[in-house]
Amino acid sequence: MTEISRRLLLASSTAVLAAPALVEQANAQSTFDWRRFRGERIEVSLTSNPRSQILIQNQREFQELTGITVGSEAIPEQQSRQRFAIEFTSGRPSFDIIGVSLHVSKLQIGRAKWCADLRPMIADASLTAPDFDFPDFGRGIVDYATQADGRMDTLPEFSDYFILYYNKELLAAKNVAVPKTFDEMIEGARRLNDPQRQIYGHVGRGLRNANVVLWTQFLLGTPQKDTLNAQRQLITDTPDAVAAGRIYQTLMRDLSPPGVVGFNWNECQTTFMQGRAAMWIDGVGFAAPLEDPTRSRVAGKVGYAVVPAGPGGHHACMFGTGLGIAEASRKKGPAWLYLQWAMNKTNQLRFLTSGAGAPARTSPFRNEEAISSSRFARDYFTTLVDSAAISRPGLPEILPVTEFRDTIGTALTNTIGGADVATELKRATDAFRPVLEASERAS
Amino acid sequence: MSVTTAPVAAAVPGTRRRNYARRYWWFIAPCGVVVLATILFPWSFTLYMSVHEWKLGGGRTFVGLANYERLFTDERFQLSILRTLYYTALAVVFPMVLGILAALAFNQKFPLRGLARTIFILPMMATPVAVALVWTMMFHPQLGVLNWLLTSVGLPPSLWVYDASTVIPTLVLVEVWHWTPLVMLIILGGLASLPQDPYEAAKIDGATPWQAFRHITLPLLTPFIIVALIIRTIDSLKAFDTIYVITQGGPGTSSETINIFLYLNAFAYYNMGYASAVVVVFFLIIVALAMLLLWARQRFKDAI
């Protein structure tokens, strides 16, 4: 007869105590099945960008893994916003999954409750793969994707930070150091500006609406930082707002190419990749075209740096995208499987190493092997990590954000033409304030 | 007998008429349903929306005529009307003049005339959005081919659509390139249908070519010119795709026509009620202009 030792007794007791948890985990693992919804079909509506391209190119992996058929489309972002708003309002959207720009549409989809809360799905072990590893998503972007009431109606896909692109060759030729402050940036751009040779110290967004984020980038460098105060009132005509406007005006009016007033990111990209501009502040997603020697004259000469600091702070504008599941969808289960696959570690690493931008997960940034073998210089990756550390939303979280961008953007455009910054911002603020107040009252 | 037969004889045709009338209604029913679904319902619904404060994704509140009152104080809307009229005036006059000249030229007999006509009408066949994208690249102030051409012949470069003062004339340039062939085709059709007798009589009387054009061709062509004018006016008033693709209403709001203003309010700001009020006012403007042109046409017909 086996003698019951104290060690055996302890081991047995521990096993008995741990059993429910282990059994639960084992059950959960055994109940999760990627092929649970095989034979189903889901519709995915994405916006046109390199990340959507990666997902569409690789969706066969998902179809083979799950047996679910995917119908995907990628449409330009502005059209997508209009389309999903109309389709959601109709109550019968044609898609199960929608790609959303958090900096524009988060509040809209949150208030209308157009997308399903993902938290119950994440918590459901029978629906969520054991290796999903939700804690791997960056805290900042998860908070950004979470509504004020705690609902998480999109799974974060990508964070976009404003970074400084600079032409190493042009800076070296005039012995200009990479700027650490906006004052240094203006000074450097002034030295590099040579309109006779059609070389300009700076290029940036001047087109109404698109230009506002460049101004908010400068505003983040002031003590005020944001466009709304704690009471959610508009503060876009304050001394700090005007100071940011003056930086914008100086760089755009004096040190950028003629016609910059109509430039969006694509014109800026073209100008920079033709070697016509020394510095450019914009989102992180332009490394791939800039480093493509078949399209770019500056391939191999591009430097990447964190945006310069202002007199009152150092932050990088942050924007983000996520994928949500339509509340009206009857295929939430298959759609959730798609979201897990789309944002798995493999796809997120693909985003990073292809230069498509900063993934929402943190693990790709720790993948030394992938980063070392990437075609992008190490300073690109370090810039992404450093920018994430100082990131702050680049647009206010308000419902009429497009109207805000149009109204303030028109004022900024006028300043490029020589109008007084303070007067223009005051006029735009007075015009937009009632719109914001009406929107806040309605919510 | 006559007392009994007379009412029967009178009743039969009457009954037949009623039956036919009922049957006729069925013939127009499909057309009626289409008109109801595609014209009357959208119009009624637009009028209904225009008296509501209605945000897409939010609720709706009845506001009466508040949206219309707001139009009278909205400087951006008023400027968009002026820009629309400015754009329309240029986009009508230039294609009309150039189209008439081109039609007169292509009406002459010369070698390879058919090929030249085909080449001339090619722009009209291109998709407006594709055309706009190509022109956008050509307008780039530093890298566009147009400034390269200007500087190659010693002229100063232009900022084209990248400057508030030149944006509308530049957009009209695209419109002229695209739609002058349409005017040319309409006028060419008119020229082909003109009788030859008046010209022979004028020649016998010793009229110069200019006198023949001024006193014969132009009056006879006027109905065709007015048709082209009506088409061009309506097309220019509702121009949207080219402007939106090239400038999105910018720089600032300097090329924001009513259509762009309306589109932004409806689909970027989601102010469906206010946008509907803009639609109603815009519709009234178009109707007024179309009636003015039709009245002019009728008046001209009466005069001759």
Interface residues (C-beta under 8 A of the other chain):
Chain A: Q78 R81 Q82 A85 I86 F88 T89 Q108 R111 A112 W114 Q198 G206 L207 R208 N209 P257 P258 G259 V260 V261 G262 F263 E267 T270 T271 Q274 R276 P400 T402 E403 D406 T410 T413 N414 I416 G417 A442
Chain B: K55 L56 G57 G58 H140 P141 Q142 L143 P157 L159 W160 V161 Y162 D163 A164 T247 Q248 G249 G250 P251 G252 T253 L264 F267 A268 Y269 Y270
